[in-house]
Amino acid sequence: MISSFFGKTKPINYIILLVFLFVFYWYVHFSWLQSTFEPQKFLGQAGILGLLMLSIFLVNFILKKNKITGGNSLAILFYTLLVVIFPATLADHNAIIASFFLLLAIRRLLSFKSLKNLKLKIFDASFWIMMASLFYDWAILYLLVVYIAIYFYEAKNIRNWLVPLVAVIAHILITMAYLVLTDNMDFMLGHYQLDFHFDQEYFLELRHSFRFGTYVFLSLLLAVLGFIKLSNVGVGKLVLLRLIVLWFLTGLMIKVLKSSQEVKPIMLTFFPGVVFIANYVEGIKKKKIREMVLWAAIILSFVVFVTASL
């Protein structure tokens, strides 16, 4: 039974998903997107694939460390299925890199709850967000979530509010030093323009709008159900869920601000999305129903992929 198989965390689960991602990534590039093999670009593509595969481990680590989901592999399964549903995001290398840095950021953000080394965690989260902004300028919006987290956990300490600014300044100094050494100062001047490019034709195209709309609706619906479920559990986990919802909404905002035929930042929302989905599936107590839901999710994901390829 697939629910029993992914209901535990075993090395075989990682192996199966990573092998699938490896095959699927190259299939999308060479068959679905009809890319040609270029030796000079191969190492770069392999490095991007490595970050994508490393993201699977990072997602599982974050969820286990913060006890957001149970001891299972459902979250990384759904993360992989979202890649299948939105395969075009694999063509946008900036999406994969920015998503990886944002996973590092939210890892530190969710650890605020312990209040240990809080200033260091605020600095790290802010710095990783700025790293992500090198690939998507609008990713800088995630700094707002950092400030909201400070308000939730330790708002009275004024120095906490200044730490993100220190991280931004440190990031600018390091980036400027690198650009000076590589004689590429034009990058900084032209990158952070924060322009609003709403591609109306992209969103009106049925195959994009239907998938995107269904994904957003289900994610938000499951988030609401998660709040209802946790209403009697305690404040701690509710705060975590609020931050994850804010992370999801920020990703949606960037999706609207940046999306086009070439730029597809939907992957930025995958982590919070799988949190909502995995928590819901975990809550299904009847094994037969949970089994049916998992099979339906897998089958529908590939149906969506096939129909999008036509």
C-alpha positions, 0 to 999 in steps of 0.5 A, a space after each residue: 500500500 502506497 500510504 504505508 510505504 510513504 507513511 514512514 521515512 526510509 532511505 528507499 523513499 528518498 532513492 525512489 523520489 530522487 531517481 524519479 526527479 533525475 529522470 523527470 528533469 532530463 525528460 522535461 528538458 530534452 523531450 517536453 521542452 525539446 532542448 538540445 544537448 550543449 556540453 558547455 551548459 551541461 554542468 550548469 544544468 546538472 548543478 541546478 538538478 543537484 539543488 532541486 534534489 537537495 531541496 527534497 532533503 531540506 524540505 524533509 529536514 525542516 518539517 521534521 525539525 519543527 514537527 510540522 508534519 508526522 514522521 512520514 515521507 508524504 511532504 516530499 512525495 507531494 513536493 515531487 508531484 507539484 514538480 510534475 504538475 508544473 514541469 515548466 518551472 524546471 526550465 526556469 533555473 532562477 526558480 530552482 535556485 531562489 526556491 533553495 535559498 528560500 528553504 534555507 531562509 524559512 528553516 531559520 524563520 521557523 526556528 524562531 520559536 525556541 528564542 535561542 540565538 534569535 538575532 543570529 537566526 533573524 540575520 540568517 533568514 534575512 541574508 538567505 532571502 537577499 540571496 534569493 533576491 539575486 535571482 528574483 528581485 521581488 523575493 525581497 518581499 519575504 523580508 516582511 515575513 521576517 518582520 512579522 515573525 519578529 513581532 510574533 516572538 520578541 517584538 519588545 527588543 528593538 535590536 531585533 528589528 534592526 538585524 534584517 537591515 544589518 543582513 541587507 547591508 552585509 549582503 550588499 557589501 559582499 555582492 558589490 565586492 564580488 561584482 567589482 572583482 568580476 567587473 560586472 557592476 551593471 548587474 546591481 544597477 539593473 537588477 533591483 528595479 522591482 518592475 511589475 510585469 503582469 503577463 495577461 495572456 499567460 494567466 488567461 491561457 486555460 492550461 495555466 490558469 486552471 492548474 494555478 487556480 486549482 492549486 491555490 484554491 486547494 492550498 488555501 482551503 487546506 490551510 483553513 482546515 489546518 487552522 480549524 484543526 489546530 485551534 485547540 492544540 496550542 498557540 505555538 503551532 498556530 504561529 508556525 502555520 500563520 508564518 507558513 501561510 504568509 510565506 505562501 501568500 508572498 510566493 503567490 504575490 511574486 508569481 503574479 508580479 514575475 510570471 511570464 512565458 519565460 519566468 515561472 516562480 510558482 516553485 516558491 510556493 511549493 514548500 508551504 503548499 506541501 505542508 497544507 496538503 501533507 497535514 490534511 492527508 495525515 489527518 485522514 484516519 481511514 487507511 482506505 480513504 487515505 490510500 485512495 487520496 494518494 493514488 488519486 493525487 499521483 494519477 491526477 498529477 501525471 494526467 495534468 502533465 500529459 494534458 499540458 504536453 499536448 
